[in-house]
Amino acid sequence: MQLITAIIRVLQFIFAVIVLGLSVSLAKGQVLGNVPPVTGYAAFTGGLGIIAAIVGVTALFVSSLEGLITWALDGVACLAFLAGGIAFAVILRATDCGSRFTTEDNMITSGGCQRMRGEWYCGYVKSPDTLKSRCTSAKADSAFMIISCVVCVAVVASSFFSARKSAGGGGSWGV
């Protein structure tokens, strides 16, 4: 059972790195105005997921970290990933990455918009390829946050069953 938990922890780490990378890339691509708070929050969730994965892998070797500490950290990471994934999905809900008109007004995909000399200017309006790239990155970021939430649930379940089995109660769980 520890092997399964280790494999899930590796997936947790990989997906958290992907979330962090996509979020930082979107934040760095912000050319006008401030980075949208949801993008900064997504980067935070990626970092939290990395910490949870590292602590979880360490707990496989250090028994004092097993149990409530890792379950609580994974639970917080799960909720953070879920909230970030939902926030991105809501902001991107009417966005079609193939349509310039739905991506240029979006706070994540546009690269930021500002009023200058009485008119609105958005960062990547004149660059449809960049708009499409940012849109697909944002949608992937949302998807990976949701997937990371599911992986956190799986790792908590796996470590819980592993702890039950090592405590001698595994037979009644069918594991």
N, C-alpha and C positions, 0 to 999 in steps of 0.2 A: 504494500500500500504506500510505503514511503517513496517508491519509485514513481508511482502515479502522481503523488503530490509534488515531487521534484520536477516532473515533466510539465505539470500545470504551472508551477512557479516559473519555469523558463518561458512558457508562453505568456504568462503575466508580465514578465520583464520585457519581452520583445514587443508586446502590444503597447505597454506604457512608453517605451522608447519611441515607438512610431507616433503615438499621440503627442508626446513632447516635441518631436521633430517637426511634425506637421504644424503644430500650434506656433512654434517659434518661427518657422518659415512664413506663416501667414502674418505674424506680428512684424517680422522684419520687412515684409513687403508693403507695409502700411506707409504710404507716401504723403498723405494729407491728414492732418488732425491727429488725434490720439488713437492708440490701439484700442479697438473695442474691448470692453471689460470681459466679454465672453471668451475672447481669444486668450487673454491673460489667464483667465480661470482654467481654460483647457490646458494651457502649459503647466499650471499648478497641478492639475489632476495627473498629468503625465509624470511629473516629478514625484508626487505622492505614490503613484503606482510603482515607480522604480524603487522607492524606499520600502514599500510594503513587500515587494518581491525579494529584495536583498535581505530584509529582516526574516522573511519566511524561509529563504534558503538557509540562512544562518541558524534558524530554529531547528532545522533538520539535524544539525550537529551539536547544538547547545540546548539541552533539554529545558533549561530554565525559561527559555523564550517560547516554548511550545504552549499551546492552549489559548488562554484568554488574551494574552498580549497580541499574538498574531491574528486571532479571530477579530479582535477589536480594530486593529489596524486595517485588516482586509475589509471589514465592514464599512469603515469610514471611506476607504478607497473606492469600494463598490458604490456607495451613495454619491461620492464626488463624481465618479465616471458617469453614473446614470444622470445626474443633474446636468453635467456638461454636455453629454450626448443629446439630451432632450432640448437644452437651450440652443445648441447649434441647429438641431432639426427644426425647431420653431422658427428661428431666424431664416433658415434656408427653405422653408416649406413651399413657397411659391416660386422657387428659383429653378429655372431650367438652364443647365450649363451650356446648352447649345444655342441659347437665345441671349443676345447681347442686352436686350431690353430688360430682362429680369435680373441680370447680374450687375448691371452698372449702378443700380440704386441700392444694392445690398451693402450693409456696413462692413461685412466680412470680405466680400469678393471684390468690391470696388477699389480698395486701397485707400479709402477715406474720401470724404467729400467736404468741401468748405465753400462758404460764400465769399467771393472776391469781386470787388467792383460791382456789387449788386447782382451777380449771377453765381449759380452753383457750378463748381468744378469738382470733378471726381477723378481720382488718380489714374485709373486705367481705362477710361472710356474710349480713348483712341487706340487701344491695344486689345482687340477682341481675343487674341490668343492668350494673353496674360489673364484676362477676365475668366476665360474658360478654364485655364490651369488653376487659378485660385479657387474657382467654384468646385472643381473636382477634388482639390486638396481639402477644402472645407467639408465637403460631403464625406470624404474618406475619414477625416478627423472625427466627425460625428459618429460614423459607423464603428470606428475602432474604439471610441469611448464606450459605446453600448456593448461591443464584444468584450472589452476589458471588464465591464461590470459583470457580465456572465462568467468570465474566467475567475473573477474574485469570488463569486458565489461557489463555483466549482472547487476552488482551492480551499475555501472554508469547509465545505462538505467533505472533501477528501481528507483534510487534516483532522476533522472531527471524527470521522469513521476510523482513521488510523489511531487516534488517541483512545477511542473506545475499544478497539481491538487489542491494543497493547495493555489496556487496563483489565483485560479479561472479559470484557462484555461483548466482544465481536460476534460471538456465535448467534446471539439473538437478533442481530442486525442483518444476518445473511451475507456478511462480507467475508 
